[in-house]
Each structure stands twice: as structure tokens, then as C-alpha cells.
Amino acid sequence: MIGEFILTLLHAATNTHILHLQSHSYSEHMALGTFYEELPSLVDSLAEAIQGDQELIIKYTYDYYQPAETALEELQSLKQYVEENRHFSEKTNIQNEIDAIATLIDSTIYKLKFLR
């Protein structure tokens, strides 16, 4: 479960990078650029915190999913995924790391919806 969660977030960085390169909108291009640049370091911090807390090396499956049709769909889907799957640890520091990721997702959704 944890490996799938981390991998989904890392794939989201790749998918939003693809959508960034395909965008015809300057504001979407910029919002996605910020997202895919910031997300990997947040995910790295989360993975390291989990590994330190649980004293394990996370195991990963290597399934890749394609980007959604639109950037907004990609981010809304990711938001739902994070909300539904974030409760694998009750540790507040780990939840805080996930909160930072959720904040980045929410702010990017805002930019995609309202800053055209």
C-alpha cells in the first residue's frame, strides 16, 4: 500500500510534466511546471520519513498509468486518490508530509480552474 501510494505520487509528477509539455495555455503550462518541479521533493521527504519511522525500505510495484485527458482531471483524480489512501499512518509528522502534498495539489487545482 505505501509503495503504491509513493509510486502514484511520483507518476503524477511525470504525468503532469507530460501535460505541461502538451499544454496550449500559458497559465496551465506554468501551474503544471511548478507542480511537477515541487512534487518529487515532497514525495521524497514523505518516503524517507516513512522509512525512518517504520525502519524499512519501501517495496514498489512498477505499474505506470497514463495521464488523464486534461490537467484538471489529472489533479482532481490525484486529490481524490490522496484523500482516500493517506491513512496508512497515524503519525502526525507523516500526515504533515501528506498535507504538504495535498496543499500543492489544491493550489494547482485553483490555478488550473481560476487563473486562465
N, C-alpha and C positions, 0 to 999 in steps of 0.2 A: 504493500500500500504506500509506504513512504517513498520508495523508489519510483513508483508510478507518478506520485504527486510531484516530485522534483523533476522528473523527466518531462512531464506535461508542461511545467513552467518553462523549462529550457526549450522545448519545442515551440512554445508560444513566442519566445524571442526570435527564433528562426522564422516562424510563420509571419510575424509582424514585420520582420525585415524584408521578406518577400513582398508582402503587401505594400510596404513603404516604397520599394523599387517599382512597383506596378501602379502606384497612385498617380492620378491626373490632377490631384488637388494639392496645392502648396501647403495649406494648413494641415491636411491629413498626413502628408509626407513628413512634415515637421513633428507632429504629435507622435507618429509611429517611430520616427527616428529617436526621439527622446525615450520612448518606451523600450525599444529593443536594445538601446545602449545601457539603460539603467537596470533592466530586469536581471540580467545574468549575475551582477554582483550581489543583488538582493537574494537571489536563489542560492548563490554560493555561501553567503552568510547563514542562511537557513540550514542548508545541508551540513555545514560544519558544526553549527550549534546542535543539531540533532545527533550527529555522530559523536560529538563530545559528551552530550548528555547521556546517550544510550550506550556509549562505549562500543560502537560497532561501525563497520563500513557498510554503507547503504548498497544494497543489490539493485540493479536496474534491469528492466526488460528493454528491448530496443525496438519497440514499435513506434512508428512515426505516423502522425496524422497530418493530412493536408490542410492548408489554410481554409478558412471559411470563404464564402463568396465576397464578403465585404469586410473591411477592417472593423466596423462597428459590431458586426455579427461575431467576429473572432474574439473581440474583447468582452462582449456580453456573455458569450459562451464560457470564456475563461473565468469571468467573475462568478458565474453560477457554479462552475467546477470547484473553484477555491472555496466558496461558501459551503458547498456540500461535503467537501473532503478534508477540511482543515482540522478536524477534531481528533487527530491521531495522538496528540499530546496535550496534557493539561498544564504543562509548564508555561508560565507567563512569558518567559523570555522567548520561547519558541513561537507562542501565539503573537508576540510583538513583532517578530520577524515576518510572520504571515500577514499581520496587519499592515506592515510597510508595503508588502507586495499588493495587498488589496487596495491600499491608498493609491498606488501607482496605476492600477487598473482603473479605479474610479475616476481619477483625474484625467486619464487618457480618454475614457468614455465621454466625459464632459467636453473635452477639446474636440472630439470627433463629432459630437452632436450639436454643439453650440458655437464653435469657432470656425466657421466655414469661410 
